[in-house]
Amino acid sequence: MKVIKLNATESTNTYLKSLCREIEVADGLVVVTKKQTKGRGQMTNSWSSKTGQSLTFSMFKRFDNLLIQDTAVITFAVSLAIKEALQRFAIPKVTIKWPNDIMSYNKKVAGILIENQLNRDKVTSSIIGIGLNVNETEFSSLPRASSLKLITGIEYNLEELLTKVSETMLLQIKKISFKKYAALKLEYEASLYRKDAVTVFETPTGKRFNGVIKGVTTEGELCVENEAEMIEKFQLKEIKMLF
C-alpha cells in the first residue's frame, strides 16, 4: 500500500481526483494530510478537522465488473472496515449511523465520503474519503461529535491508526471482488445505530414520526417500520434521525 503524505490540502478527495486526471493512480493509493482546509461530507455537509489531531485521508480503489446498481456494497464494506478497525483499538460501542457515520455510544467519531467514477453501467473506481476524530478535545459547536481520546482518555498515534484503518478497508473491500454482497449487507444491518429501537425521524418538510430501523435495501435505502407497522424506504436526505 503506497501512501502520499501532504502537509496541507483543500481536501484529500479533491487532491486524489486531480491526481487521477494527471497520472494512472495505483490501486489502493492512500493520500493523507496533516491539515484539510475544506473537508467535505455527504451532499453539502462539511467536515471539520484539526491539524495534527484528526486523521483525514482518501483511498483510491479500482473495481472490476461492479454494476452501478450494486454501489451500496462499497458503503457497506468501508463502514464495516472503520467499525472493525476501531474495535481493534478497544473503542467501545461502535455502530454505523445510516448511511456511513461511525458512532461510539451516541457520538459521531468518523465520517465517510465515497465518490464513484462510472463507465456506462459499471463503477470503475472510487475515491473513499475518511475523517476520523482522534485526539481532539473541543467540539463546542458540534454537540453530537466526539473523539477517540474523549471517549477513552487515551492519546492515539495517527500513523498507527492510518495503517490499521487502511489495511482493514482493503480487506473488507476485497469481499466485493468475491461477490460477497449479501454477507456485507447482513453485517452492515447488524451494525446499524439504533436498529430495532423506537426513534424519532424528521422529513425535509419538518414532519416528525416515530419509527424503527429494520435494515436497508440492496441499493442502500433505509428501511423504517412506521407507527402503522408498514415498512417505508428512504434515500439519503429524505429522512433525518433526531437523537
GUTORZA-721388 format. One line per field, with one value per residue (C-alpha): chain; residue in one letter; x, y, z negated; residue number from 0. Coordinates in Angstrom, 1 decimal. Each point is the difference from the previous one (the first is absolute). Layout:
ch	c(A,...)
aa	c(a,...)
x	c(X,...)
y	c(Y,...)
z	c(Z,...)
i	c(NUM,...)
//
This chain:
ch	c(A,A,A,A,A,A,A,A,A,A,A,A,A,A,A,A,A,A,A,A,A,A,A,A,A,A,A,A,A,A,A,A,A,A,A,A,A,A,A,A,A,A,A,A,A,A,A,A,A,A,A,A,A,A,A,A,A,A,A,A,A,A,A,A,A,A,A,A,A,A,A,A,A,A,A,A,A,A,A,A,A,A,A,A,A,A,A,A,A,A,A,A,A,A,A,A,A,A,A,A,A,A,A,A,A,A,A,A,A,A,A,A,A,A,A,A,A,A,A,A,A,A,A,A,A,A,A,A,A,A,A,A,A,A,A,A,A,A,A,A,A,A,A,A,A,A,A,A,A,A,A,A,A,A,A,A,A,A,A,A,A,A,A,A,A,A,A,A,A,A,A,A,A,A,A,A,A,A,A,A,A,A,A,A,A,A,A,A,A,A,A,A,A,A,A,A,A,A,A,A,A,A,A,A,A,A,A,A,A,A,A,A,A,A,A,A,A,A,A,A,A,A,A,A,A,A,A,A,A,A,A,A,A,A,A,A,A,A,A,A,A,A,A)
aa	c(m,k,v,i,k,l,n,a,t,e,s,t,n,t,y,l,k,s,l,c,r,e,i,e,v,a,d,g,l,v,v,v,t,k,k,q,t,k,g,r,g,q,m,t,n,s,w,s,s,k,t,g,q,s,l,t,f,s,m,f,k,r,f,d,n,l,l,i,q,d,t,a,v,i,t,f,a,v,s,l,a,i,k,e,a,l,q,r,f,a,i,p,k,v,t,i,k,w,p,n,d,i,m,s,y,n,k,k,v,a,g,i,l,i,e,n,q,l,n,r,d,k,v,t,s,s,i,i,g,i,g,l,n,v,n,e,t,e,f,s,s,l,p,r,a,s,s,l,k,l,i,t,g,i,e,y,n,l,e,e,l,l,t,k,v,s,e,t,m,l,l,q,i,k,k,i,s,f,k,k,y,a,a,l,k,l,e,y,e,a,s,l,y,r,k,d,a,v,t,v,f,e,t,p,t,g,k,r,f,n,g,v,i,k,g,v,t,t,e,g,e,l,c,v,e,n,e,a,e,m,i,e,k,f,q,l,k,e,i,k,m,l,f)
x	c(0.0,1.5,-0.6,0.4,0.4,-1.0,0.5,-3.2,-2.7,-3.4,-1.4,1.7,-2.9,0.5,3.8,-0.4,-2.5,2.4,2.8,-2.1,-0.3,3.7,1.4,-1.1,-0.5,1.0,-2.9,-0.2,2.0,-0.6,0.3,0.2,0.3,0.9,-2.3,-3.2,-1.4,-3.3,-1.0,-3.3,-2.6,-3.1,-2.0,0.8,1.3,3.5,2.4,1.9,3.5,2.9,3.6,2.0,-3.0,-2.3,0.6,-1.1,0.9,-1.4,0.6,-0.2,-1.6,-0.6,-2.9,-0.6,-3.5,-1.8,-3.4,-1.3,-3.0,2.3,1.9,-1.4,2.3,2.9,-1.7,-0.7,3.7,1.6,-2.3,0.6,3.8,0.0,-2.1,2.3,3.2,-1.3,-1.1,3.6,1.0,-2.6,-2.3,-3.3,-3.5,0.9,-2.9,-0.9,-2.5,-1.6,1.3,3.7,0.6,2.0,-1.2,1.4,-2.9,-2.1,2.7,1.4,3.7,0.5,-1.6,0.4,-0.3,0.0,0.2,-0.3,1.3,-2.4,0.2,-3.3,-1.7,3.1,2.0,3.6,1.5,-0.7,1.7,-0.8,0.5,0.2,-0.2,0.8,0.0,2.9,1.7,-2.3,-1.5,-2.2,-3.3,-1.8,-2.0,-0.6,-1.8,-0.5,3.7,2.7,3.5,1.8,2.0,-3.1,-1.7,2.9,2.4,2.8,2.2,0.3,2.8,-1.4,2.5,-1.1,-3.6,0.5,1.7,-2.6,-3.0,1.4,0.9,-3.4,-1.7,1.9,-0.9,-3.7,-0.1,1.6,-3.2,-1.7,2.2,-1.1,-3.7,-0.7,-2.7,-2.6,2.5,1.1,-3.6,-0.9,3.0,-0.7,-3.6,1.0,2.3,-2.5,-0.4,-3.4,-1.1,-3.2,-0.4,-2.8,1.5,-1.3,0.5,-0.6,-0.7,1.2,-3.4,0.4,-2.4,1.0,-0.9,1.0,1.6,2.2,3.0,-0.4,2.9,0.9,-0.8,2.7,0.1,0.8,-3.4,-0.9,-3.0,-2.1,-3.1,-2.4,-2.7,-2.5,2.5,0.7,3.5,1.0,3.2,2.1,2.9,2.8,-1.4,-3.6,0.0,2.0,0.4,-0.6,2.2)
y	c(0.0,3.3,3.1,3.7,2.4,3.6,2.9,1.6,-0.3,1.4,-3.6,-3.4,-1.1,3.1,-0.6,-3.6,0.9,2.5,-2.6,-2.5,2.5,0.3,-3.5,-3.6,-0.4,-3.2,-2.1,0.4,3.3,2.0,3.8,1.3,3.6,1.8,2.8,-0.1,3.5,-0.8,-3.5,-1.3,-2.4,-1.4,2.3,3.7,-0.9,1.1,-2.0,1.9,-1.2,1.2,0.1,-2.9,-1.3,-1.4,-2.8,1.1,-2.1,-1.3,-3.3,-0.8,-3.4,-1.6,-2.5,-2.6,-0.8,1.9,1.1,3.5,-1.7,-1.6,3.1,-0.2,-2.9,2.5,1.9,-3.3,-1.2,3.3,0.7,-3.5,0.5,3.2,-1.7,-3.1,2.1,2.1,-3.1,-1.3,3.1,-0.9,3.0,-0.9,-0.2,0.6,0.0,1.4,2.8,-0.3,0.4,0.3,2.0,-2.0,0.4,-0.9,0.0,2.8,2.2,0.3,-0.7,-0.6,0.8,-1.4,1.6,-2.4,1.4,-2.5,0.1,-1.6,-1.5,-0.8,-2.4,-0.7,1.6,0.0,1.6,1.8,2.7,-0.7,2.9,-0.7,2.6,-1.4,2.1,-1.4,2.3,3.1,1.1,2.9,-0.3,3.1,0.6,-3.7,-1.6,-3.3,-0.5,-1.5,-1.5,-3.2,1.9,1.5,-3.4,-2.1,2.6,-1.4,2.0,-1.9,-0.3,1.3,-2.1,-3.2,0.8,0.8,-3.3,-2.1,1.8,-0.1,-3.7,-0.9,2.0,-1.9,-3.3,0.8,1.5,-3.2,-1.8,2.0,-1.6,-3.4,1.1,-0.3,2.6,-1.7,-0.7,3.6,1.2,-2.2,1.0,3.7,-0.3,-1.7,2.9,2.8,2.6,-0.2,-3.0,-1.5,3.0,2.5,3.2,3.4,0.9,3.2,0.6,3.0,1.6,-0.1,-2.9,-2.1,-3.6,-3.0,-2.9,-3.0,-0.8,-3.5,0.0,1.2,-0.9,-1.4,3.5,1.4,1.6,0.1,-2.2,1.4,-1.5,2.8,0.2,-1.8,-2.9,0.7,0.0,3.2,0.4,3.2,1.3,2.3,3.4,-1.2,-0.6,1.2,-1.8,2.1,-1.3)
z	c(0.0,1.1,-2.1,1.1,-3.0,0.4,-2.4,1.1,2.7,0.7,-0.1,0.4,2.3,2.1,0.1,1.1,2.7,1.4,-0.2,1.9,2.9,0.2,-0.4,-0.3,-3.7,-1.7,-1.4,-3.8,0.0,-3.2,-0.3,-3.6,-1.1,-3.3,0.8,2.1,0.7,1.7,-1.1,1.5,-1.2,1.6,2.3,-1.1,-3.4,-1.1,-2.1,-2.7,-1.0,-2.1,1.1,-1.5,-2.0,2.7,2.4,3.5,3.0,3.3,1.7,3.8,0.8,3.3,0.7,2.6,1.1,-2.8,1.3,-0.8,-1.7,-2.5,-1.1,-3.5,-0.8,0.1,-2.9,-1.8,0.3,-0.9,-3.0,-1.3,0.4,-2.1,-2.6,-0.1,-0.2,-2.9,-1.9,0.4,-2.0,-2.6,0.8,-1.7,1.4,3.7,2.4,3.4,0.2,3.4,2.6,-1.1,-3.2,-2.6,-3.5,-3.5,-2.5,1.3,1.4,3.6,0.2,3.8,3.3,3.5,3.4,3.0,3.6,2.8,3.5,2.5,3.5,1.5,-2.5,-2.1,-2.8,1.2,-3.2,-3.2,-2.0,-3.6,-2.5,-3.7,-2.8,-3.5,-3.2,-1.9,-2.6,0.0,-3.2,1.0,1.9,-1.3,3.2,0.7,-2.9,1.7,0.8,-2.1,0.4,-0.9,-2.7,-1.6,-0.1,-1.3,-1.6,2.2,2.3,3.4,2.5,3.4,2.0,-1.7,0.4,3.7,0.6,-1.8,1.5,3.6,-0.2,-1.4,2.8,2.7,-1.6,-0.3,3.6,1.3,-0.9,2.8,2.6,-1.4,0.4,-3.7,0.2,-2.1,-2.8,-0.1,-0.1,-2.9,-2.0,0.8,-1.1,-3.3,-0.7,0.6,-2.8,-1.7,2.0,-1.4,-2.4,0.1,1.5,1.0,3.6,2.0,3.7,2.0,-0.5,-3.8,-0.6,-2.9,-0.7,-2.1,1.9,-0.5,2.3,1.3,2.6,3.4,3.6,2.4,1.4,-3.4,-0.8,-3.7,-0.9,-2.9,-1.5,-0.7,-2.7,2.3,0.1,3.7,1.4,1.7,2.1,-0.1,2.0,-1.2,-1.1,0.1,-3.7,-3.0,-3.3,-3.1,-2.8)
i	c(0,1,2,3,4,5,6,7,8,9,10,11,12,13,14,15,16,17,18,19,20,21,22,23,24,25,26,27,28,29,30,31,32,33,34,35,36,37,38,39,40,41,42,43,44,45,46,47,48,49,50,51,52,53,54,55,56,57,58,59,60,61,62,63,64,65,66,67,68,69,70,71,72,73,74,75,76,77,78,79,80,81,82,83,84,85,86,87,88,89,90,91,92,93,94,95,96,97,98,99,100,101,102,103,104,105,106,107,108,109,110,111,112,113,114,115,116,117,118,119,120,121,122,123,124,125,126,127,128,129,130,131,132,133,134,135,136,137,138,139,140,141,142,143,144,145,146,147,148,149,150,151,152,153,154,155,156,157,158,159,160,161,162,163,164,165,166,167,168,169,170,171,172,173,174,175,176,177,178,179,180,181,182,183,184,185,186,187,188,189,190,191,192,193,194,195,196,197,198,199,200,201,202,203,204,205,206,207,208,209,210,211,212,213,214,215,216,217,218,219,220,221,222,223,224,225,226,227,228,229,230,231,232,233,234,235,236,237,238,239,240,241,242)
//
